[in-house]
Amino acid sequence: MTSLSPRPGIQDDLKLPKMGEPELWAQGSASLEAGDTLDSPVNGTASGRPPGRSTLAVQGLLSLCALRFSSAWGERSSAFAVYLFLVIIFPQTLVPASAFGFCTTASGILFSSWAGGLVDRYKRLAVVRYATGVQKLATSSMYGLLLVLFKVESARRRGSAGLVLAMGAIVVFGCAEKVSSVCLAVSVEREWPSVISDGSSDKLTVMNTWLRRTDLICDLLSPLFVSALAAGVSYPFAAAFLTGMTVFCFGLEIFLSGLVLGRFPQLKAREVADGTPDAELTSDTPAQNDGVPGSALQRCSSALDTMHGAIRIFAKDLNEFSKLPVFYTSLSIASIYLTVLSFDGTMLTYLKNTLNYSDPFLAGQRAACTFAGLLGTVLFPLVLRRIGLVRTGSWSIWFELTCLLPVVVSIHLATTLSTPYAGKESQAVVSPSNHALPPWLAAALFGGMALSRIGLWMFDLAQLQILQESLEAHPRRNRLTSIQFTLQNIFDMAKYALTMGLAKPSQFRWAGLVSVIAVLVGGLLYVFGYARRVRGHIAPHWKWLAKLKII
């Protein structure tokens, strides 16, 4: 692998270590982030990176956002549609949907690091196109199998071989889609903006912000689109239409990926010119037997050796990543995934079945949270220019925690107030016109949820930019970045375990309390694990408070 040069403007502060010296990367990152100067605006910027006021090519940025929109639209649509279809096909049990979610999350834990390694080792365009192909093939196959289950009644017969095979294939395709989506996210959302910015913090902020807005728009509109197809026509039609849409998006994304590469020549440079694996990355991987294994025992031994080698590489990467200050930011944002205080299936079920809120009302509240998240992406660059990147992360996560406190208090009170209305603990409110919450308490619940999205997405953007800038010159930055996806999936799986253990409506308040504690832990990890090491203290900078006219 050819050596990577440090980004302009920091050569005097950072001596790049060699690939075999992970401990020097920890020292280099600490020196790069040391002191308050890099967090304060330098020549008008929010970090120690050069100002880079030259504007991005508008057409290139639009092409990049269009590529991400198409990919995210397919991901969000399938994430909503597959669970919806499984619930409709199996109305008496949530086991198929739960098994699907558990297995796909587990695949993200096991293979995220491997997916990030592909982005490091091979040509950018090839990685994106192959990952897109796997993603679309897996997604369209899931829709096709679900369509068969809708149409063929015998295939839905409980205990039949056809049902077992269909569900097994859906889970396998779901795992493939999960891993390929991680690969695309690491490449298009993490690496490409970092390379395109060419050392400019301003450019990186602009690209990260617009890509996050694109994700939020897909979060808002794609579930409504799927619901409209299903309610307006039928569930089988929705599955068939989504299959065709997936095939169309495949061709579109192949075209757009090449277009983005043409708009940004920086992406054409590749550390491994011919797409061959880096020698160091593969040095720990066991050599494969050139001959065909002669027995099942040999094949099993070969598979175990390969798995052992992959575990060793992941452990090595994790050990190296944990020595960097930026690791604590990844651990911080991953802990936030241990939450039920979002409009996902768990909380929607609680609000609908226990507090008797209607579908249109909940859809409106979910939209309000999405718009609040979009507002967070608008505020992020403004606050960043005022107080710097590290402080923006600190303020945003504590703002999120503050907004969630009335939410968890409201849920505790709601559990008490809803008891007189329900004949049994698991029943919904008897009268459709009577909600368990009085208006002021409902305002605290839903208002706190919406406001917390502002802090959440501002912290997400701050953490992402910190991670990109800290690992920009690292030779295996994408493998280390993918570890964050692994951590997020671990905490996401812990959320599933939490809700399975606290399954009764009266126990949801304790799941909400755990969620707030998780955000608190994330804030402490960020402040004491990263911000304090970077800034040397954790006290607010009073002159920035004065600039914001707070004091």
Secondary structure, DSSP 8 states (H G I E B T S, - for coil): -------TT-TTT-----TT-HHHHHHHHHHHH-SSTTTS-BTTBSSSS----S---HHHHHHHHHHHHHHHHHHHHHHHHHHHHHHHHSTT-SHHHHHHHHHHHHHHHHHHHHHHHHHHHS-HHHHHHHHHHHHHHHHHHHHHHHHHHHH-GGGGSTT-HHHHHHHHHHHHHHHHHHHHHHHHIIIIIIIHHHHHHTT-HHHHHHHHHHHHHHHHHHHHHHHHHHHHHHHHT-HHHHHHHHHHHHHHHHHHHHHHHHHHHHH-GGGG--SSTT----HHHHHTS----SS--SSHHHHHHHHHHHHHHHHHHHHHHHHHHHTSTTHHHHHHHHHTTS---SSSHHHHHIIIIIS---HHHHHHHHHHHHHHHHHHHHHHHHHHHHH-HHHHHHHHHHHHHHHHHHHHHHHHHHHHHHGGG-SSTTS--SSTT--SS-HHHHHHHHHHHHHHHHHHHHHHHHHHHHHHHHHTT-TTHHHHHHHHHHHHHHHHHHHHHHHHHT-SGGGHHHHHHHHHHHHHHHHHIIIIIIIHHHHS--S--HHHHHHTT--
